Amino acid sequence: MKNTHDHGKADYIGILGSVLCIVHCLLVPALAFGSTFAHNHHANVGLVSLDYLFILINGVAVYYATRDHKSLPLRILLWGALSVFSISLIMENHHGIFSWLGYVGSGLLIAGHMLNIYMCQFSRPAKAS
């Protein structure tokens, strides 16, 4: 039986933020290939790198998705994925492995939010009226 999802739109925002980050990380270097922009592929909004914007969006989404959640494994998955994602985006200029870990973190965030949606909508027993 389908129940209501009590975390609002946090999981959907988290999925969208992670997908946009993956698209950004794949397309910006590809579009900039061969141009002078290729030396610094980090797009900025004002003075803030988009990487930090993606970390903020996903951090807020994970917070609201897990703040009242009873499943400890899901909370660990989402917060761990956010940690991998955040550290990899901050450290990606230091070693190439962090670029790949960013994709892993994004994928884990997407999977965690989708699992949270499933758990909240379909796996909870229906409340007695």
N, C-alpha and C positions, 0 to 999 in steps of 0.2 A: 504494500500500500504506500502510496506517495504521501509524504508529510511535507509541511512547509519548511523552508530553509531559514533557520533563525539567525543567520549571520549577515543578513542583508545582502549586499552586493560584494562583500569583501573577497570571496573566492573568485568571482567573475573579474573583479578589478585586478586581482593577483595574476590570474591567467592572462589577461590582456597585457598587463605590464611585462610579464615574462616573454610573451610572444613578440611584443614590440621591441624588446631588448634584443631578442634573437634576430629579428628582421633588421634592426639597426646595425648589429654587429656583422651581419652578413652582407648587407647592401652598401653601406657607406664605403668600406674599402673597395668593393667591386666597382662602384660608380666612380670612385676617385682614382682608380688604377691608371697610372700613366700621367696623372696631373700633378701639379705642385701641391695639391691638397693631400696627396698620398703620404706625405711625410708626417702629417699629424691628422689622423682620421677621426679624432674625437670631436664631434659636433658640440657646440655650446649654445645654450640659451642664455643670453646675457653673459654673466660671468660664471655661470654654473655649467659644468660638464653634464651631458645627458646621462652619463653613467651614474652620477649621484642622484639624478632625478629618478632613474629606474630603481635604485636602491631605496629611496624614500617611498616610492609608490608601493614596492613590494613589501617593505617593512611595515607600512601602515596596513596593508592588506593581510599580512600574516598576523599582526597584532589583533585586528578585529575578528579574524577567522578563528583564532585560538583562545581568545580571552575567557570565554565561558565553556570551552570544550572540555569534556571529561576524558577523552582518549589521550592518554599520555604518549603512546607511540606516534600518533598523528601529530601531536604538538612537537615532539622531538624531530620528526621528519620535516615539518615546515620550518621550524627555527634552525635546524641544522642546514637545510637547503638554503635558507636565507643567509646564513653565515658563510657557506661556501660561495654563494653568488656574490655577496658583498666583498669578501676578501679577494676573490678573483678579479672583480672589476677594479678594485683599488690597486692591486698589485700586478695587473696585466702588463705593465711596461717593464717590469723587472725580470720576467722570465716567460717564455712562450707557453709553458704548461698552464699558466693562469688564464690564458685565453680559452683553452679547452675546458678548464674547470668552470668558467663562466657559463658555457653551454650546458655542462652537467648540472650546475646549480639552477639554471633556468628550467631545464627539463624536470628536475626534481620538484621545483616549485609548482610547475604546471601539474605534475602527477599528484602532488600532495593536495593541491586545491581541488582537483577533480575527485580524488578520494574523499575529501571532506564533503563535497557536494553530495556524493553518493551516500556516505554514511549518514548525513543529516536528513536526506530526503527519503531514502529507501530502506535503510537498515534499522531504523528506530521502530520499536513497537508502537502501534497506534494507541493513543491515550483513551481511556474509558470516558465516555460522556456521562 
